[in-house]
């Protein structure tokens, strides 16, 4: 008889969801992927066949580009209906978007974690894993790209962000979740527009990138210092893409040497093109060679810039790629 059960691979990367409190003080990653799966009530009743991969045991803050690219390589070789990745929440908004950019198959990839470790009252890891498995196994999630499942909400990797340091409802997105899990059912009501991918096999170069947060009274000195150490820079600017006049010359000089991406630090909304015209406005900076992100926030813009530089993209290719993101 043919096995009709859905198959989901669970990859553990570490993080709070895999942590327990230690006698010496502080929580550290100690649980394997198998430990996490065994701790989930109701998982057996889903009818999903689970295979576990103990891939890394690192805090989310210590994951790097190479860890995620190696993970995607393993995922691409799987024979499964879906994938769940458990990891530390510190970097979920970045890792999920990175995976979404380099992975293009229809199989769902679901990223989740926990805000409370397994030693704490009300640990949220088991519930998040159960919901993530349901999404990864569902037909409804095919073709959505990478999503983040937290608190039974389904967020697109393109939009999700961690908006609270400690709350179990830390993950939000603008314009909102694309679906949710309720009564054991996966319900999807919207889907992000398709965006261009950056195939993993094309990432052959080394690169270093950074985000520079613009603040009140900045004069460009810190921008110059950061620019001296990187191959590409994302500027997290005020409002719709504005900086103090004292930063304009520094940014113009940097844009002659490397791609400089103009993003808004607000958390939502677009970088404008030609609404304002003062020195340091969006239109002024764009005439000086900066590249607008549209609605892509600075943290995710840096992930995209890093991958494009690893692919060897030049200024015009980066500008063209960003122009296709809405």
Secondary structure, DSSP 4 states (H G I P E B T S, - for coil): ------EEEEEEEESGGGEEE-TTSSEEE---HHHHHHT-TTSGGGT-EEEEEEEEEE-GGG--HHHHHHHHHHHHT--SSEEEEE--GGGHHHHHHHHHHH--SSSEEEEE--SS-TTSTT--HHHHHHHHHHHHH-STTTTS-EEEEETTEEEETTTEEE--SS-TT-EEESS--SEEEETTEEEE---PPP-----GGG--S---EEEEE--TT--SHHHHHHHTT-SEEEEEEBTTTB--GGGHHHHHHHHHHSEEEEEETTSSS---SSS--STTSHHHHHHTT-EE-TT--HHHHHHHHHHHHHTT--HHHHHHHHHT--
